[in-house]
Amino acid sequence: MQSADEAVYVVDDDARVREALSALLRANGKSVRAFSSGKAFLDAPLGDAVACAILDMRMPGMSGLEVQKLVACDSHIPVIFVTGRGDIPSTVLAMKGGAVDFLTKPIDEDVLMRAVDAALAKACVLRREAADAAALEARYQTLTPREQELLPLLAQGLLNKQAAGILGITEYTVQVHRGHIMKKMQADSFATLVKQAGKLRLETPPAAASEA
């Protein structure tokens, strides 16, 4: 059974293809929205469903590759490309852009459904990763400016004494800040804190870099 909060977007300028794909997907329990152009798809309010998009590679106006690039900028919607002609350069660009699959018309139903299921599974992973990243950033923002200065130094492996020297504070103050950082970041170990700092991609202060 298909979850009610999942959707498949079909984007193709050929009405017959849109209708055929939509009917096939609905017959397999998928919730479908169809669009006649890339612009119509990008302009539409898509809601908050876990979703993937089936894009025609060649469309008037905005091509499938252009739509893929814009979708990738601000959403977590994996793309499956369909085309009437085999085009190796376009396939390579599509895959480099993160496409889940590249299918040639006429499309085999089983192949399409496997691709859609894979794309929706990827969408779930992307959404979970985005939520985890947002939660981590929110915890980071609870740190004081001084704690935010100290975190990358600790993650770099500097001793409390070394970090204290760089920041111009006492070693005891570093120890206190370190405890606060661990608590606010909800890190159950220092190794976890280092991993969190890596995900945040924090910049190391210039003074620390010169010490390395």
N, C-alpha and C positions, 0 to 999 in steps of 0.2 A: 504493500500500500504506500502511496505517495503522501508525504507529509504536506499539510495544508500550507505551511510556510515556505514551500519551495516553488520555484517557477522556472520555466524555460522561455527565453525570448527568441523568437524567430525573426530574423531580419533579412528580407529578400525582396528585390523589386519585381519579381515574377509572381503574380497573384496565384497562379496554379501551383507553383512550388510552395508558397506560403501555406496555402490551404492543405496541400498534401502532407507537408511536414507537421502542420498543426493537428490534423486529423490522426496521423500516425502516433504522435506523442500523447494526445488525449486518450487514444485507445489503449495506451500503455500506462495510463494513470497519471500522466503529468499535467500540471497546470501550465497553460500556454498563453502568451501574449505575442501577437504578430505585428510587425512593422514593415512598411513598404520602402523605407530608406533608412540609412544610417542617421540622418538628421532627426527623423521622426523618433527613432529609438533614443537618441541622446537627449532630446528635448522632453521626453515623457517622464513623469514622476513614477519611479519604479518601485517605491515602497521599500520595505525592509526584509523582503524574502531572501532566503538563500537561493541563489540563481546562477544560471549559466546562459550564454548567448550562442545561438547558431547563426553565423554571419555568412552571407554570400560574399565570395572574394571580389567579384566584379559587379559593381553597381554604379549607375549614373550618379554623378555628383561626388559623393564621398565613398571611397572604396572601403572594402572590408578591413584592409590593413590600417587605414586612417581611423576607422571606428575603433579598432582594437587598441590603437595607441592612446586614444582619448579615454576609453573605458579604463585602461590600466592606470591612468593618472589619479583617479579619485574613487575607484570602487574595487570590489573584490568579486568580479564576475568573470569566471573563466570562459574562454572562447573556443568554440568548435567552428572551423571553417568548412564551407562547402563550395565547390566550384564545378563548372561544366567541363573544364579543361585541365589536364595535368600541367602544372606550372612549377617546375622545380625551384627557381629563384624565389617565387612567392611563398612556396611551402617553407623554405628555409627562413625567410623573414618572419613568417607567421609563427613558426616554432621558437625562433629567438625571442619573439615578443611574448612568449608564454602560452601559446595556443595548446589546448589539450589534444586536439586531433585535427586532421586535414582530410576531408572526405570528398570523393569525386562522384558527381551525379552520373547515373542514377544511384541513389544511396541504398545500401542494404539495410533493412530494418534492424536486424540484430546488431550490426556494426554500429549503427547510429545510437541505439539504446545503450550499448556498452559505453560509447563515448559520452553520452549524456550523464549516465550514472557516475562515470569517472570525474566528469566536470563538476557535478553537484557535490561529490565527495571532496574534491579540491576546494570548492567554495566554502564548505564547512571548516576545513583546515585553515584557510585564509582568514575567515571571520574569527575563528578562535585565536589565531596568532595576533590579529589586530586588537582584539579585546584584551589579550594578555599584555600587549605592548602599551595600550592606553592605560591599563591599571598600573603598570610599572612606572610610566611617566607621571601618573598622578601621585604615586608614592614619592617619587623623586622631588616633585614640586613641594612636598611638605617639609623638605630639608631647608634649613636656614642657608643664607648665602655662604657662610663660613663652612658649613657641612658640605655644601655642593663643591666648594673649593677642595675640601679634604678628600672626598670620595675617590676621585681619580688617582690621587697620590697613593692612597691605601691600596687601590686595585692594581696599581703599577708594581706593588710589592715593596714600597719603601717602609722602613721601620718608623715607629712613632717618633723617634728622635729626629730622623731625617725629615719627615713631614713637618714637624714642629719648626725646624730650622728654616725650611722653605717659606712657611706661612708666618714666621715671626711670632710664634706663640709657644707656650711651654709644652713639654711632653705630657704633663698631666692633663692639660686642656685637650690635647689630641685624644687621649684615652677617653675623656668624658664625651667628646664629640663622636668618637668611634662607637661608643655604646648607644648614643642617640641615633646614629645613622643605622646601625643594625636593627634597632627597634622599629624605626619609622619605615625602613625598606622591607620589614618583615622577613629578614634574612635569617635562616636557622643556623647558618654557619658562615664563616668568612669566605669559604669557597663559593657559596651561593651569592654572596655580595659581589665577588669578583665577576661572576657570570652576569649578574644584573648590570654591573657597570659596563661590561662589554656590549650588552644589548642596547644600552643607552648611548653608546658611542661617545663617551665623554671626552672632551679635549683636556690634555694634560697641560697644566700651567707652564709657560716658557721656562721659568726657573727650575722646574722639575725636570724638564727635557734636557736642560744643560747639565744637570747633575748626573744624568744617565750615562 
